[in-house]
């Protein structure tokens, strides 16, 4: 499942795309603004047997479904470890009551499990993807699973919401199904769908005292179930977006054609909360993705690259893949566009919450 190859487009087409995206102001193929996202369709509560579910379909036809299931498990204490009592704060996060531990958040990363599958693959192909996608680490399902799981656990609050006292906890199973072959890098689609599914997730309300050493009991009425992320708590699960740069210009949610001429591609994971000491959007993780043009070279561009080894830029109607790294200033500007008030991060989180 790697991003599309530059070989799908002719060298003159690549040169035209790169030059139009390098203009001031830039001109995108679909006339979007640099920070605008493509239209998408979304729905929630489509899997009746799940605690939460969501489906998102991008404008290019790429589609994903996420189901979230919760199971009660006994908390295993480490050998020689001292058990702690937990209480829930106003943000819905369980914190330790120890006098020598100032509000340490509870939870264990093992309480969250993420699986990714792709529809239409045979068992042999699924196994190959689980081993790393035939040598392409960025395209393997196991790579996507780890990236999504790391993003969900990055802010440290998800597992803290799963504690049921000191003896029990919820185990969260996030099942992701990619319904169609991705036309662009699939991580943002899967992350946004997972984000919406977690916002839709509800957990049965406990009826027993969680502060005592007793088995938990829950209310059978689903209408009384408590949301995992309540809107009154003003906290959102993490989300990941894709950004690219062409020269000094930065673009979010790049299309298949735009990725083919990208100088640099980054994934940015973020969340927001109004209850933190510094409320607003905060960056959790950032990762560089190898642009398609650096991995696959057409015959025409290979000839041009051999004739101009070590050079970068366009010749007469011929685009050549870029080499080298990315300037820190470009990365800083990408981060600023996401975390600033009213920026891309706020826009994405508010747009997803509007589907509930």
C-alpha positions as CSV (number, residue, x, y, z in Angstrom):
1,X,0.0,0.0,0.0
2,X,2.6,2.6,-0.8
3,X,1.7,6.0,-2.2
4,X,1.3,6.3,-5.9
5,X,4.3,6.2,-8.1
6,X,5.5,9.2,-10.1
7,X,5.7,6.8,-13.1
8,X,2.0,7.1,-13.6
9,X,2.5,10.6,-15.0
10,X,4.6,11.7,-17.9
11,X,7.6,13.9,-17.3
12,X,6.0,17.0,-19.0
13,X,3.0,16.6,-16.7
14,X,5.2,16.3,-13.7
15,X,7.1,19.4,-14.7
16,X,3.8,21.4,-15.2
17,X,2.5,20.2,-11.8
18,X,5.7,21.2,-10.0
19,X,5.9,24.6,-11.6
20,X,2.3,25.4,-10.8
21,X,2.7,24.4,-7.2
22,X,5.9,26.5,-6.9
23,X,4.1,29.7,-7.9
24,X,3.2,32.5,-5.6
25,X,0.4,32.0,-4.8
26,X,0.4,28.3,-5.8
27,X,-2.1,26.8,-8.1
28,X,-3.3,23.3,-7.1
29,X,-4.9,21.0,-9.7
30,X,-8.3,21.1,-8.0
31,X,-8.0,24.9,-7.2
32,X,-8.0,24.3,-3.4
33,X,-6.3,26.6,-1.0
34,X,-3.0,25.3,0.4
35,X,-4.6,24.4,3.8
36,X,-8.0,23.1,2.4
37,X,-9.0,19.5,2.5
38,X,-10.8,17.5,-0.1
39,X,-14.5,16.7,0.5
40,X,-15.3,13.5,2.4
41,X,-18.3,11.6,3.6
42,X,-18.5,10.2,7.1
43,X,-21.0,8.3,9.3
44,X,-21.0,6.8,12.8
45,X,-22.9,4.0,14.6
46,X,-22.9,1.7,11.6
47,X,-21.7,-1.5,13.5
48,X,-24.3,-2.4,16.0
49,X,-22.1,-4.9,17.9
50,X,-19.3,-2.4,18.5
51,X,-18.9,0.1,21.3
52,X,-18.1,2.7,18.6
53,X,-17.7,2.7,14.9
54,X,-17.2,5.1,12.0
55,X,-16.8,5.1,8.2
56,X,-15.0,7.8,6.1
57,X,-14.8,8.0,2.3
58,X,-12.5,10.4,0.6
59,X,-13.4,12.2,-2.6
60,X,-11.0,9.9,-4.5
61,X,-13.0,6.8,-3.5
62,X,-10.6,5.6,-0.8
63,X,-12.7,4.3,2.1
64,X,-12.2,2.9,5.6
65,X,-14.3,1.5,8.4
66,X,-13.3,1.3,12.1
67,X,-15.0,-0.6,14.9
68,X,-14.0,-0.2,18.5
69,X,-14.7,-3.0,21.0
70,X,-14.2,-2.9,24.8
71,X,-13.6,-5.9,27.1
72,X,-13.1,-6.0,30.8
73,X,-9.8,-7.4,32.0
74,X,-8.1,-7.9,35.3
75,X,-5.2,-5.5,35.9
76,X,-2.0,-7.4,36.4
77,X,0.2,-5.9,39.0
78,X,4.0,-6.1,38.6
79,X,5.8,-8.4,41.0
80,X,6.6,-6.5,44.1
81,X,4.7,-3.5,42.9
82,X,2.3,-1.6,45.2
83,X,-1.3,-1.3,44.2
84,X,-2.7,2.2,43.8
85,X,-6.1,3.6,44.2
86,X,-7.5,5.6,41.3
87,X,-10.0,8.4,41.0
88,X,-11.4,10.1,38.0
89,X,-10.7,13.8,37.6
90,X,-12.9,16.4,35.8
91,X,-11.3,15.5,32.4
92,X,-12.3,11.9,32.7
93,X,-8.7,10.8,33.3
94,X,-7.9,8.4,36.2
95,X,-5.1,9.5,38.4
96,X,-3.2,8.0,41.3
97,X,-4.0,9.0,44.8
98,X,-0.5,8.4,46.2
99,X,0.9,11.3,48.3
100,X,4.3,10.9,46.7
101,X,2.8,10.9,43.1
102,X,1.5,14.2,42.0
103,X,-1.3,13.3,39.7
104,X,0.5,10.6,37.7
105,X,-1.8,9.3,35.0
106,X,-2.8,5.7,35.2
107,X,-3.0,3.1,32.4
108,X,-0.9,0.7,30.4
109,X,-0.1,0.8,26.7
110,X,-0.9,-2.9,26.5
111,X,-4.6,-2.1,27.1
112,X,-4.9,-0.8,23.5
113,X,-4.7,-3.1,20.5
114,X,-4.9,-1.9,16.9
115,X,-5.3,-4.2,13.8
116,X,-5.5,-3.1,10.2
117,X,-6.8,-5.3,7.3
118,X,-7.4,-4.5,3.7
119,X,-10.4,-5.9,1.8
120,X,-9.8,-8.0,-1.3
121,X,-6.4,-9.4,-0.3
122,X,-5.9,-13.1,-0.1
123,X,-4.6,-14.8,3.0
124,X,-1.1,-15.0,1.5
125,X,-1.2,-11.3,0.6
126,X,-2.4,-10.4,4.1
127,X,0.5,-12.4,5.6
128,X,3.0,-10.7,3.2
129,X,1.6,-7.2,4.3
130,X,1.9,-8.2,7.9
131,X,5.6,-9.0,7.3
132,X,6.2,-5.5,6.0
133,X,4.6,-5.3,2.6
134,X,7.3,-7.1,0.6
135,X,10.2,-4.8,1.7
136,X,8.3,-1.5,1.7
137,X,8.1,-0.7,5.4
138,X,5.8,2.3,4.8
139,X,3.3,0.2,2.9
140,X,3.1,-2.8,5.3
141,X,0.0,-3.3,7.4
142,X,2.1,-3.9,10.5
143,X,3.8,-0.5,9.9
144,X,0.4,1.2,9.8
145,X,-0.8,-0.6,12.9
146,X,2.2,0.6,14.9
147,X,2.0,4.1,13.6
148,X,-1.7,4.4,14.5
149,X,-1.2,2.8,17.9
150,X,1.8,5.1,18.7
151,X,-0.4,8.1,17.7
152,X,-3.3,7.0,20.0
153,X,-0.9,6.5,23.0
154,X,1.2,9.6,22.4
155,X,-0.7,12.0,24.7
156,X,-1.0,9.4,27.5
157,X,-4.7,10.1,28.3
158,X,-6.4,7.2,26.4
159,X,-5.2,4.4,28.6
160,X,-5.9,6.5,31.7
161,X,-9.6,6.6,30.7
162,X,-9.7,2.8,30.6
163,X,-8.9,2.1,34.3
164,X,-11.7,0.6,36.4
165,X,-10.2,1.1,39.9
166,X,-7.0,-0.7,40.7
167,X,-8.0,-4.3,39.9
168,X,-9.8,-4.0,36.5
169,X,-9.6,-2.1,33.3
170,X,-11.1,-1.9,29.8
171,X,-9.1,-3.5,27.0
172,X,-9.7,-1.5,23.8
173,X,-9.7,-3.3,20.5
174,X,-9.6,-1.1,17.5
175,X,-10.3,-3.0,14.2
176,X,-9.6,-1.1,11.0
177,X,-10.7,-2.2,7.6
178,X,-9.4,-0.4,4.4
179,X,-12.2,-1.1,1.9
180,X,-10.3,0.0,-1.2
181,X,-6.7,0.3,-2.4
182,X,-5.4,3.7,-1.3
183,X,-4.7,6.3,-3.9
184,X,-2.6,8.4,-1.5
185,X,-0.7,7.6,1.7
186,X,-3.4,5.7,3.8
187,X,-2.3,6.7,7.4
188,X,-4.3,10.0,7.5
189,X,-7.5,8.3,6.3
190,X,-7.2,5.5,8.9
191,X,-6.3,8.0,11.7
192,X,-9.2,10.3,11.0
193,X,-11.6,7.3,10.8
194,X,-10.2,6.0,14.1
195,X,-10.5,9.4,15.6
196,X,-14.2,9.6,14.7
197,X,-14.9,6.0,15.9
198,X,-13.3,6.9,19.3
199,X,-15.5,10.0,19.6
200,X,-18.4,7.7,19.0
201,X,-17.3,5.0,21.5
202,X,-19.4,4.5,24.6
203,X,-18.6,2.3,27.6
204,X,-21.2,0.7,30.0
205,X,-21.7,2.8,33.2
206,X,-20.2,1.1,36.3
207,X,-22.8,0.5,39.1
208,X,-20.3,-0.9,41.6
209,X,-17.7,1.1,43.6
210,X,-14.4,1.1,41.8
211,X,-12.5,2.2,44.9
212,X,-13.1,-1.2,46.6
213,X,-11.7,-4.6,45.8
214,X,-14.8,-6.0,44.2
215,X,-15.7,-7.3,40.8
216,X,-17.1,-4.5,38.6
217,X,-20.9,-4.4,37.8
218,X,-22.3,-2.3,34.9
219,X,-25.7,-0.8,34.0
220,X,-27.4,-2.9,31.3
221,X,-29.1,0.2,29.9
222,X,-27.1,1.3,26.8
223,X,-28.7,4.7,27.0
224,X,-26.8,5.2,30.3
225,X,-23.4,4.3,28.7
226,X,-20.7,6.9,29.2
227,X,-18.8,8.3,26.2
228,X,-15.1,7.6,26.1
229,X,-14.5,11.2,25.0
230,X,-17.2,13.4,26.3
231,X,-17.8,16.8,24.6
232,X,-18.1,18.4,28.0
233,X,-14.5,17.4,28.7
234,X,-13.2,19.4,25.7
235,X,-10.6,16.7,24.9
236,X,-10.1,15.0,21.5
237,X,-8.3,11.8,20.6
238,X,-5.2,12.2,18.5
239,X,-5.5,12.7,14.7
240,X,-2.9,12.5,11.9
241,X,-2.8,14.7,8.8
242,X,-0.6,14.6,5.7
243,X,1.4,17.7,4.6
244,X,3.8,18.2,1.8
245,X,6.0,21.0,0.5
246,X,7.0,22.1,-3.0
247,X,9.7,24.7,-2.8
248,X,8.6,27.3,-0.1
249,X,4.9,26.4,-0.5
250,X,3.1,24.0,2.0
251,X,0.0,22.0,1.2
252,X,-2.2,19.8,3.3
253,X,-4.2,16.7,2.2
254,X,-2.2,16.4,-1.0
255,X,-3.8,14.6,-3.9
256,X,-2.3,11.7,-5.9
257,X,-0.9,14.0,-8.5
258,X,0.6,16.5,-6.0
259,X,2.4,13.7,-4.1
260,X,4.2,12.7,-7.3
261,X,6.1,16.0,-7.3
262,X,6.5,16.7,-3.6
263,X,9.9,17.8,-2.3
264,X,9.0,16.6,1.2
265,X,6.1,14.8,2.8
266,X,5.4,14.7,6.5
267,X,2.7,13.2,8.8
268,X,1.7,15.3,11.8
269,X,-0.1,13.8,14.8
270,X,-1.9,16.2,17.2
271,X,-4.7,16.4,19.7
272,X,-6.4,19.2,21.7
273,X,-7.7,19.9,25.1
274,X,-9.1,22.9,27.0
275,X,-8.2,21.4,30.4
276,X,-4.4,21.3,29.9
277,X,-2.1,23.9,31.5
278,X,-1.7,25.1,27.9
279,X,-5.0,24.6,26.2
280,X,-5.3,24.2,22.5
281,X,-3.8,22.0,19.8
282,X,-0.6,20.3,20.7
283,X,1.8,18.4,18.4
284,X,2.3,14.7,19.5
285,X,4.4,13.2,16.7
286,X,5.9,14.1,13.4
287,X,7.3,11.7,10.8
288,X,8.9,12.1,7.4
289,X,7.6,10.0,4.5
290,X,9.6,9.3,1.5
291,X,7.9,11.0,-1.5
292,X,6.9,8.7,-4.4
293,X,9.2,10.6,-6.8
294,X,12.3,9.5,-4.8
295,X,11.4,5.8,-4.8
296,X,10.5,5.2,-8.4
297,X,12.1,6.7,-11.5
298,X,10.7,6.5,-15.0
299,X,12.9,5.9,-18.0
300,X,12.8,9.5,-19.1
301,X,13.6,10.8,-15.6
302,X,16.3,8.2,-15.1
303,X,18.1,9.4,-18.3
304,X,17.8,13.0,-17.1
305,X,19.1,12.1,-13.7
306,X,22.1,10.2,-15.1
307,X,23.0,13.2,-17.3
308,X,22.7,15.6,-14.4
309,X,23.8,13.6,-11.4
310,X,23.6,15.5,-8.2
311,X,21.6,18.3,-9.8
312,X,18.0,19.2,-8.9
313,X,15.4,21.2,-10.6
314,X,13.6,21.1,-14.0
315,X,15.1,21.0,-17.4
316,X,13.2,22.0,-20.5
317,X,9.8,20.4,-19.9
318,X,11.3,17.6,-17.8
319,X,10.9,17.2,-14.0
320,X,13.6,15.4,-12.0
321,X,13.2,13.9,-8.6
322,X,14.6,15.9,-5.7
323,X,17.5,14.7,-3.5
324,X,18.7,15.7,0.0
325,X,16.8,16.6,3.1
326,X,14.3,19.3,4.2
327,X,15.0,22.7,5.7
328,X,14.0,23.2,9.4
329,X,12.1,26.3,8.4
330,X,9.7,24.3,6.3
331,X,9.1,21.8,9.1
332,X,8.5,24.7,11.6
333,X,6.0,26.4,9.3
334,X,4.1,23.1,8.9
335,X,3.9,22.7,12.6
336,X,2.8,26.3,13.1
337,X,0.0,25.9,10.6
338,X,-1.3,22.9,12.6
339,X,-1.0,24.1,16.2
340,X,-1.9,27.7,15.9
341,X,-5.3,28.9,17.1
342,X,-7.9,28.5,14.3
343,X,-5.3,26.6,12.2
344,X,-5.5,23.2,10.5
345,X,-5.6,21.3,13.7
346,X,-8.7,23.2,15.0
347,X,-10.3,22.9,11.6
348,X,-9.9,19.1,11.4
349,X,-11.0,18.4,14.9
350,X,-14.1,20.7,14.7
351,X,-15.0,19.2,11.3
352,X,-14.8,15.6,12.6
353,X,-16.8,16.4,15.7
354,X,-19.5,17.9,13.5
355,X,-20.3,14.4,12.2
356,X,-21.4,13.1,15.6
